[in-house]
Amino acid sequence: MSSHYPMPQTTPRGTNRRWRDIALLVGLFSLVLLGLIGLAVATGWHETTAQIAKLGWGQLAALLGLSLANYGFRGLRWHIFARKLGLGTSLVQNLRHFLGGFAMSVTPGRVGELVRMRWLRRETGWAFERTAPLVLADRASDLAAMGVILAVALALSATGIGGALPVTVFAIVAALVVTRPRLLSWIAEVGYGLIGRWPRLFVRVRRAARSLAQFSNPALMSLAAIVGAIGWFAEGYAFHLLLVWLGADIGLAKATAIFIFATLAGGLTGAPGGVGGAEAAMVALLVLEGVPLEIGLPATAVIRVTTLWFAIIIGLLIFPIAERQSKKGQNALEKN
């Protein structure tokens, strides 16, 4: 079986699929927004809007700045991984790929973010199997960072969060599995033995697992976890600041735990961007902490707009640039 498989090219059908995914997420966001508005009306519309009116432009800018810090640190981690893999791409290239991929967060399970590998194939000539470890290591590092932050935040909180321990354990275990080449290869073999279908997929997983050996260095993964943790903590701190500004200071540790847990819980639903699940978890946990709905609802809406939706907007702005530059890189490779 050949070791090279063609990556999907940009076609009208592919473009239509991307806009379909965007329309799907907008529809989901509209449903969630309508649900939040319905709750706000039921609990006191004027009280909810009064809470939002407390926020000034400077405070909103601070929230967006902390989100940018998250994207920047995680983009730096992507660059570190790309250099370790030996891609030879520049920091500007890697940041363009990483941020442009946010546009595809609209796809279920964020699988559309694999478009980064298409850009890499065009610009470097590297096949899917050679760049797949980069994506796996990045996801694993995210899970590890969020799992560690959640564990520390829970340890520092006066009270726990129901269901947080299993989610924390799952995040850390999943990160360990993905960064253990032999274990991942064994899982692929067992998986194919049980299912007996999609042989090409399992072959790709096994080849990617062998390439993961480059990322099994403890020093590298520790650095990646620290960089990722700083990024995710920035958004957790933003949520804490937002609650303080709205008059519901539940403490930094608790606010960070709620934000990280809700983000992970939303991701586990498989919904595009975790829309629906993350918001529901966040509102419910805030209410359990004694935060009134007229504060919990706007806090949830604002933090999701300044984190998830801000990332998607950045991605949509950079996506066409990344497409254009990758085609230029492909043309340059073909000429050589």
ChimeraX attribute file (.defattr): number of C-alpha atoms within 10 A of each C-alpha:
attribute: neighborCount
match mode: 1-to-1
recipient: residues
	/A:1	6
	/A:2	5
	/A:3	12
	/A:4	12
	/A:5	12
	/A:6	9
	/A:7	14
	/A:8	10
	/A:9	13
	/A:10	10
	/A:11	9
	/A:12	9
	/A:13	10
	/A:14	12
	/A:15	12
	/A:16	11
	/A:17	13
	/A:18	17
	/A:19	14
	/A:20	14
	/A:21	19
	/A:22	20
	/A:23	13
	/A:24	16
	/A:25	21
	/A:26	15
	/A:27	12
	/A:28	17
	/A:29	17
	/A:30	12
	/A:31	14
	/A:32	18
	/A:33	15
	/A:34	12
	/A:35	14
	/A:36	20
	/A:37	17
	/A:38	13
	/A:39	16
	/A:40	21
	/A:41	14
	/A:42	11
	/A:43	15
	/A:44	13
	/A:45	14
	/A:46	11
	/A:47	15
	/A:48	22
	/A:49	14
	/A:50	14
	/A:51	18
	/A:52	18
	/A:53	10
	/A:54	11
	/A:55	14
	/A:56	11
	/A:57	8
	/A:58	9
	/A:59	15
	/A:60	15
	/A:61	12
	/A:62	16
	/A:63	24
	/A:64	20
	/A:65	16
	/A:66	22
	/A:67	25
	/A:68	20
	/A:69	18
	/A:70	23
	/A:71	23
	/A:72	18
	/A:73	20
	/A:74	26
	/A:75	24
	/A:76	19
	/A:77	27
	/A:78	24
	/A:79	23
	/A:80	17
	/A:81	23
	/A:82	21
	/A:83	16
	/A:84	14
	/A:85	17
	/A:86	10
	/A:87	18
	/A:88	12
	/A:89	14
	/A:90	12
	/A:91	16
	/A:92	11
	/A:93	17
	/A:94	24
	/A:95	21
	/A:96	21
	/A:97	28
	/A:98	26
	/A:99	25
	/A:100	27
	/A:101	26
	/A:102	28
	/A:103	26
	/A:104	25
	/A:105	26
	/A:106	28
	/A:107	22
	/A:108	19
	/A:109	17
	/A:110	19
	/A:111	13
	/A:112	18
	/A:113	21
	/A:114	16
	/A:115	22
	/A:116	25
	/A:117	23
	/A:118	24
	/A:119	26
	/A:120	22
	/A:121	20
	/A:122	23
	/A:123	21
	/A:124	17
	/A:125	16
	/A:126	16
	/A:127	18
	/A:128	21
	/A:129	21
	/A:130	21
	/A:131	23
	/A:132	21
	/A:133	27
	/A:134	25
	/A:135	17
	/A:136	18
	/A:137	23
	/A:138	25
	/A:139	16
	/A:140	24
	/A:141	31
	/A:142	24
	/A:143	24
	/A:144	28
	/A:145	26
	/A:146	27
	/A:147	28
	/A:148	19
	/A:149	23
	/A:150	28
	/A:151	19
	/A:152	14
	/A:153	20
	/A:154	21
	/A:155	14
	/A:156	15
	/A:157	18
	/A:158	10
	/A:159	10
	/A:160	14
	/A:161	15
	/A:162	9
	/A:163	10
	/A:164	21
	/A:165	16
	/A:166	9
	/A:167	18
	/A:168	23
	/A:169	16
	/A:170	16
	/A:171	22
	/A:172	20
	/A:173	15
	/A:174	17
	/A:175	22
	/A:176	18
	/A:177	15
	/A:178	22
	/A:179	25
	/A:180	16
	/A:181	24
	/A:182	16
	/A:183	14
	/A:184	20
	/A:185	21
	/A:186	13
	/A:187	16
	/A:188	20
	/A:189	16
	/A:190	13
	/A:191	13
	/A:192	16
	/A:193	11
	/A:194	9
	/A:195	9
	/A:196	10
	/A:197	11
	/A:198	9
	/A:199	14
	/A:200	13
	/A:201	11
	/A:202	19
	/A:203	18
	/A:204	19
	/A:205	21
	/A:206	21
	/A:207	18
	/A:208	22
	/A:209	25
	/A:210	18
	/A:211	19
	/A:212	25
	/A:213	14
	/A:214	18
	/A:215	20
	/A:216	16
	/A:217	11
	/A:218	9
	/A:219	10
	/A:220	14
	/A:221	20
	/A:222	14
	/A:223	14
	/A:224	26
	/A:225	23
	/A:226	16
	/A:227	21
	/A:228	28
	/A:229	23
	/A:230	19
	/A:231	25
	/A:232	25
	/A:233	23
	/A:234	22
	/A:235	26
	/A:236	26
	/A:237	19
	/A:238	27
	/A:239	27
	/A:240	25
	/A:241	20
	/A:242	24
	/A:243	24
	/A:244	15
	/A:245	17
	/A:246	20
	/A:247	13
	/A:248	19
	/A:249	15
	/A:250	17
	/A:251	15
	/A:252	19
	/A:253	20
	/A:254	26
	/A:255	27
	/A:256	27
	/A:257	29
	/A:258	27
	/A:259	29
	/A:260	26
	/A:261	26
	/A:262	23
	/A:263	22
	/A:264	24
	/A:265	21
	/A:266	23
	/A:267	19
	/A:268	14
	/A:269	16
	/A:270	16
	/A:271	20
	/A:272	25
	/A:273	26
	/A:274	25
	/A:275	24
	/A:276	18
	/A:277	20
	/A:278	26
	/A:279	24
	/A:280	18
	/A:281	20
	/A:282	25
	/A:283	24
	/A:284	17
	/A:285	22
	/A:286	24
	/A:287	15
	/A:288	11
	/A:289	16
	/A:290	11
	/A:291	19
	/A:292	15
	/A:293	21
	/A:294	23
	/A:295	23
	/A:296	23
	/A:297	26
	/A:298	23
	/A:299	24
	/A:300	22
	/A:301	18
	/A:302	17
	/A:303	24
	/A:304	18
	/A:305	14
	/A:306	22
	/A:307	20
	/A:308	18
	/A:309	19
	/A:310	17
	/A:311	22
	/A:312	22
	/A:313	15
	/A:314	16
	/A:315	23
	/A:316	18
	/A:317	15
	/A:318	20
	/A:319	23
	/A:320	13
	/A:321	15
	/A:322	22
	/A:323	20
	/A:324	12
	/A:325	17
	/A:326	22
	/A:327	15
	/A:328	14
	/A:329	19
	/A:330	19
	/A:331	13
	/A:332	13
	/A:333	13
	/A:334	10
	/A:335	7
	/A:336	6
